[in-house]
Amino acid sequence: MTNTLIVTVLVAYFLVLLTISYLTARKATNDSFFIGERKSPWYIVSFGMIGASLSGVTFLSVPGWVGDQSNQFSYMQAVLGYLVGYFIVAYVLLPIYYRLNIISIYEYLKQRFGFWSYKTGAFFFLGSRIIGASVRLLLVANILQSILFDAWGIPFEVTVIISVLLIWIYTSRGGIKTIVWTDTLQTAFMLISVFLTVWFISDALDLSSQKGLVKTVSESGYSKVFFFDDIMSKNHFLKHFLGGIFITIGMTGLDQDMMQKNLSCKNVKDAQKNMISMAVVLVLVNLIFLVLGALLYIYAEVNGIKFDKPDLLFSAVALSDGAGQVIGVLFLLGLIAAAYSSADSALTSLTTSFSIDFLNIKQEKPGLDSLENGNLLNETSSLGRNTETTRKIVHVVMSAVIILVVILLKYTTSDSAIGLLMKFAGFTYGPLIGIFFFGILSKRPIQDVFIPFVCLFSIGLTVLLWYYSYGAPGVEEGCVGIFGTYKFGFELIILNALITFIAMLVMSGRKKQQA
């Protein structure tokens, strides 16, 4: 691909996003920004959330995951766990959020436990989502840097600033009201890109006249799905499946980013239809990504294409001389769509959480009156005008924070993006699961002020146990860890949540009997 073609695709893509932003952000208010005035069609939200759930990490890292013989299609084990997790989110968490009529899902913690648990939940979300969004943007920024900006002599830091600035421009006014529609477009681009790439790579390998796509992939040595033989291995079925359930509960059901879109639906029934339909489609889409990974490895072997690490496999094949411009354009469109459909909603949800949970810009008494009329914030009052200004400032600050974290990660980590993301999820979302489900499953009271310390203890103990486990940084190569040769995988988040839950149970008292 020529630089001119790459720039043309990028400019055309963002002009479309800006057009959607202009049309959806007219007369936008805080109510529009935070919950889309609760008027978002569930099927539009569902389709758009597919792209946000997948992100650039799935687009680049999942195909690369296939090449490791200890991985292959093992990621599907976690995907099946995701499916179960989405049902739990739909029928356990969503009814609670809608019944309480909240903007930030962490307001539940305030009502159940008190001030400190509320702030703790919101704080952990902010940290988790900032890191998650930064990992996703880092992956995409690296690709854009290598295929375009390096040739122009533009530093990586400038590439990141440009990327985040573009997101800020089209989300700054409409917020979630805009994102519901831009994510729909971006999901369409991403799925079309993946399906057509599979088609063209299959054609380039002449699979239609030979063994066929399914038989080629199944016999490739990349397609093993289920791993039951070694419970000590990080890819054992139970670790992936159970870990997948908890990851979905944490990264979707207890994540303001994902839940903010669900809460923009008209009612809980629509939100549940959105969640379940998205879950079913995601199973198929993730399978297609793994099939694509197998095809890319086969194509790279046949054509002698080299790449530095698995995350760069897709770009190395798509931008190679033999692939042709069509595959190159499809890759670029899919990459941008996958990256920005996740990053734009992350930026909006970070703004929402910090504004509502820490700056408390939601009105107290006026908000209650306006809530009955469908508006959570009274924009006509002086307080309404002040809160809108505050929200805009927070939006800028959060953009700057993401830029700084992306640059920091660039020079401090070399892990696979999906592995890095799941590791951070295990450390940061575990306490959220423990707190929420202690509140849901138990009526026992606990002193609110203890909860931040419980969470810090849980994270610290989880990090310690992981760090000195087999294959982790704290154990020398060839030596066993504190659990022998046991390797932690996706189940790390279960351990963290369980430690939090047990610690809260120990520190809680019995529910007082009413006279």
SULFENPE-V48028 format. One record per residue. N is the residue number from 1. SS is DSSP state (A for helix, B for strand, O for the rest). PSI is psi in degrees with one decimal (999 if undefined). Layout:
# SULFENPE-V48028
N:SS:PSI, N:SS:PSI
This chain:
# SULFENPE-V48028
1:O:137.9, 2:O:157.0, 3:A:-35.7, 4:A:-42.3, 5:A:-40.9, 6:A:-47.1, 7:A:-39.5, 8:A:-44.4, 9:A:-44.8, 10:A:-47.0, 11:A:-45.1, 12:A:-40.9, 13:A:-47.7, 14:A:-25.3, 15:A:-38.3, 16:A:-45.0, 17:A:-41.1, 18:A:-34.6, 19:A:-45.1, 20:A:-42.0, 21:A:-42.9, 22:A:-42.4, 23:A:-34.4, 24:A:-19.1, 25:O:2.7, 26:O:133.5, 27:O:30.7, 28:O:143.9, 29:O:179.3, 30:A:-35.5, 31:A:-39.9, 32:A:-44.2, 33:A:-44.0, 34:A:-45.1, 35:A:15.5, 36:A:27.2, 37:A:17.0, 38:A:42.4, 39:O:11.6, 40:B:127.8, 41:O:134.4, 42:A:-36.5, 43:A:-30.1, 44:A:-43.8, 45:A:-44.5, 46:A:-48.4, 47:A:-42.6, 48:A:-33.4, 49:A:-20.7, 50:A:-47.9, 51:A:-41.2, 52:A:-34.7, 53:A:-35.3, 54:A:-56.7, 55:A:178.1, 56:A:-23.4, 57:A:-47.2, 58:A:-43.2, 59:A:-38.4, 60:A:-41.0, 61:A:-34.7, 62:A:-45.7, 63:A:-38.9, 64:A:-28.9, 65:A:-32.7, 66:O:-30.3, 67:O:-25.4, 68:O:124.2, 69:O:-21.1, 70:O:-7.5, 71:O:-66.3, 72:O:-125.1, 73:O:20.0, 74:O:-22.3, 75:A:-26.1, 76:A:-25.5, 77:A:-42.9, 78:A:-37.0, 79:A:-39.4, 80:A:-35.4, 81:A:-38.5, 82:A:-42.4, 83:A:-46.2, 84:A:-41.7, 85:A:-37.7, 86:A:-35.3, 87:A:-39.5, 88:A:-43.2, 89:A:-44.5, 90:A:-40.1, 91:A:-1.2, 92:A:-52.0, 93:A:-46.4, 94:A:-43.9, 95:A:-34.8, 96:A:-46.4, 97:A:-43.1, 98:A:-35.9, 99:A:-37.3, 100:A:-11.6, 101:O:54.2, 102:O:157.6, 103:O:-54.3, 104:O:129.6, 105:O:-17.2, 106:O:-6.9, 107:A:-23.0, 108:A:-41.2, 109:A:-34.5, 110:A:-41.7, 111:A:-33.1, 112:A:-42.1, 113:O:-47.1, 114:O:-169.7, 115:A:-48.7, 116:A:-37.2, 117:A:-36.9, 118:A:-49.7, 119:A:-34.3, 120:A:-46.4, 121:A:-45.2, 122:A:-37.9, 123:A:-43.7, 124:A:-36.0, 125:A:-47.2, 126:A:-46.7, 127:A:-44.4, 128:A:-46.7, 129:A:-35.3, 130:A:-45.8, 131:A:-45.5, 132:A:-46.8, 133:A:-36.3, 134:A:-39.4, 135:A:-43.8, 136:A:-44.6, 137:A:-34.8, 138:A:-43.9, 139:A:-45.5, 140:A:-40.8, 141:A:-37.3, 142:A:-42.1, 143:A:-49.0, 144:A:-36.4, 145:A:-43.6, 146:A:-33.2, 147:A:-13.1, 148:A:-59.9, 149:A:-27.5, 150:A:-39.5, 151:A:-26.0, 152:A:-3.7, 153:O:21.3, 154:O:127.4, 155:O:155.7, 156:A:-39.5, 157:A:-38.2, 158:A:-37.1, 159:A:-44.0, 160:A:-43.4, 161:A:-44.0, 162:A:-43.3, 163:A:-48.0, 164:A:-36.0, 165:A:-41.7, 166:A:-40.8, 167:A:-45.4, 168:A:-40.4, 169:A:-46.2, 170:A:-3.5, 171:A:-9.0, 172:O:-28.4, 173:O:-52.4, 174:O:-22.0, 175:O:-130.4, 176:A:-27.5, 177:A:-38.1, 178:A:-42.5, 179:A:-35.5, 180:A:-38.6, 181:A:-39.3, 182:A:-36.6, 183:A:-32.4, 184:A:-46.2, 185:A:-44.0, 186:A:-35.4, 187:A:-42.1, 188:A:-46.0, 189:A:-44.5, 190:A:-45.8, 191:A:-41.5, 192:A:-41.9, 193:A:-46.6, 194:A:-48.2, 195:A:-42.4, 196:A:-34.0, 197:A:-42.9, 198:A:-42.8, 199:A:-49.7, 200:A:-37.7, 201:A:-40.7, 202:A:-41.6, 203:A:-39.9, 204:A:-31.2, 205:O:-1.4, 206:O:43.4, 207:O:-27.7, 208:O:-31.9, 209:O:-2.1, 210:O:-119.9, 211:O:-17.1, 212:O:158.9, 213:A:-52.9, 214:A:-46.3, 215:A:-37.2, 216:A:-46.2, 217:A:-42.6, 218:A:-27.6, 219:O:7.0, 220:O:-16.6, 221:O:8.4, 222:O:-3.4, 223:O:13.0, 224:O:125.7, 225:O:-51.1, 226:O:132.2, 227:O:104.5, 228:O:-9.6, 229:O:-34.1, 230:O:104.0, 231:O:-20.6, 232:O:-20.6, 233:O:148.3, 234:O:-17.2, 235:O:15.7, 236:O:145.4, 237:A:-48.7, 238:A:-38.1, 239:A:-44.8, 240:A:-46.6, 241:A:-52.4, 242:A:-39.4, 243:A:-38.9, 244:A:-39.3, 245:A:-49.8, 246:A:-34.9, 247:A:-40.8, 248:A:-43.0, 249:A:-44.3, 250:A:-52.4, 251:A:-9.2, 252:A:-60.0, 253:A:-27.4, 254:O:23.2, 255:O:119.1, 256:A:-33.2, 257:A:-55.2, 258:A:-39.3, 259:A:-25.8, 260:A:-35.4, 261:A:-41.0, 262:A:-38.3, 263:O:-7.8, 264:O:-5.6, 265:B:162.8, 266:O:-36.6, 267:O:175.3, 268:A:-32.6, 269:A:-43.7, 270:A:-39.8, 271:A:-38.3, 272:A:-40.7, 273:A:-40.2, 274:A:-48.0, 275:A:-46.5, 276:A:-42.2, 277:A:-39.3, 278:A:-41.0, 279:A:-43.4, 280:A:-43.9, 281:A:-36.9, 282:A:-32.4, 283:A:-48.6, 284:A:-44.4, 285:A:-42.4, 286:A:-36.6, 287:A:-41.2, 288:A:-39.3, 289:A:-39.2, 290:A:-40.5, 291:A:-43.3, 292:A:-41.1, 293:A:-45.1, 294:A:-43.7, 295:A:-39.4, 296:A:-41.2, 297:A:-42.4, 298:A:-44.6, 299:A:-42.1, 300:A:-38.9, 301:A:-43.8, 302:A:-37.9, 303:A:5.0, 304:O:36.1, 305:O:128.7, 306:O:149.4, 307:O:151.1, 308:O:-41.0, 309:O:162.6, 310:A:-35.5, 311:A:-20.2, 312:A:4.0, 313:A:-52.7, 314:A:-47.9, 315:A:-37.4, 316:A:-41.2, 317:A:-48.7, 318:A:-32.5, 319:O:7.6, 320:O:159.5, 321:O:-35.8, 322:O:-18.1, 323:O:-30.1, 324:O:161.6, 325:A:-28.0, 326:A:-49.3, 327:A:-37.4, 328:A:-44.6, 329:A:-42.4, 330:A:-42.9, 331:A:-47.5, 332:A:-44.2, 333:A:-46.0, 334:A:-40.2, 335:A:-49.4, 336:A:-44.1, 337:A:-45.3, 338:A:-40.8, 339:A:-48.4, 340:A:-23.1, 341:A:-24.4, 342:A:-43.7, 343:A:-37.5, 344:A:-41.4, 345:A:-32.3, 346:A:-44.9, 347:A:-41.3, 348:A:-42.9, 349:A:-35.2, 350:A:-41.9, 351:A:-43.5, 352:A:-50.3, 353:A:-46.3, 354:A:-38.8, 355:A:-45.6, 356:A:-46.0, 357:A:-28.2, 358:A:-34.1, 359:O:-10.8, 360:O:46.5, 361:O:-8.7, 362:O:132.6, 363:O:152.6, 364:O:-82.9, 365:A:-48.3, 366:A:-36.2, 367:A:-33.8, 368:A:-40.5, 369:A:-43.9, 370:A:-21.4, 371:A:-36.4, 372:O:-24.5, 373:O:9.4, 374:O:2.7, 375:O:121.8, 376:O:-18.9, 377:O:132.0, 378:O:95.5, 379:O:-13.0, 380:O:-15.6, 381:O:165.7, 382:A:-34.8, 383:A:-40.0, 384:A:-43.1, 385:A:-39.4, 386:A:-40.5, 387:A:-33.3, 388:A:-40.4, 389:A:-42.7, 390:A:-45.2, 391:A:-40.7, 392:A:-38.6, 393:A:-44.1, 394:A:-38.7, 395:A:-40.8, 396:A:-44.9, 397:A:-44.2, 398:A:-35.4, 399:A:-43.6, 400:A:-38.6, 401:A:-45.3, 402:A:-41.7, 403:A:-46.9, 404:A:-41.0, 405:A:-39.4, 406:A:-45.8, 407:A:-39.9, 408:A:-45.3, 409:A:-33.2, 410:A:-38.9, 411:O:7.7, 412:O:-5.6, 413:O:150.6, 414:O:11.5, 415:O:160.5, 416:O:139.8, 417:A:-43.6, 418:A:-36.3, 419:A:-42.0, 420:A:-42.6, 421:A:-44.9, 422:A:-33.5, 423:A:-46.9, 424:A:-38.0, 425:A:-40.8, 426:A:-36.9, 427:A:-36.9, 428:A:-31.5, 429:A:-18.1, 430:A:-51.0, 431:A:-35.6, 432:A:-43.9, 433:A:-43.6, 434:A:-44.7, 435:A:-51.0, 436:A:-46.3, 437:A:-20.5, 438:A:-41.7, 439:A:-36.4, 440:A:-41.7, 441:A:-17.2, 442:O:146.7, 443:O:6.7, 444:O:137.2, 445:O:151.4, 446:O:144.7, 447:O:120.3, 448:A:-36.1, 449:A:-20.2, 450:A:-21.9, 451:A:-43.2, 452:A:-37.8, 453:A:-35.4, 454:A:-44.9, 455:A:-43.5, 456:A:-39.4, 457:A:-43.2, 458:A:-46.7, 459:A:-45.2, 460:A:-44.2, 461:A:-40.5, 462:A:-45.9, 463:A:-42.0, 464:A:-46.4, 465:A:-39.1, 466:A:-44.1, 467:A:-33.3, 468:O:22.7, 469:O:167.0, 470:O:128.2, 471:O:-3.7, 472:O:167.5, 473:O:-27.6, 474:O:-3.5, 475:O:126.9, 476:O:149.7, 477:O:131.9, 478:O:-8.8, 479:O:155.1, 480:O:159.3, 481:B:-168.2, 482:O:-17.7, 483:O:30.4, 484:B:-129.0, 485:O:16.4, 486:O:128.9, 487:O:132.7, 488:O:138.5, 489:O:-134.7, 490:O:-14.1, 491:O:-1.2, 492:A:-36.1, 493:A:-31.2, 494:A:-45.3, 495:A:-46.5, 496:A:-46.2, 497:A:-39.8, 498:A:-41.0, 499:A:-44.0, 500:A:-46.9, 501:A:-46.9, 502:A:-41.7, 503:A:-40.6, 504:A:-36.9, 505:A:-42.2, 506:A:-38.8, 507:A:-6.2, 508:O:165.7, 509:O:178.3, 510:O:149.5, 511:O:130.3, 512:O:136.3, 513:O:133.7, 514:O:140.4, 515:O:999
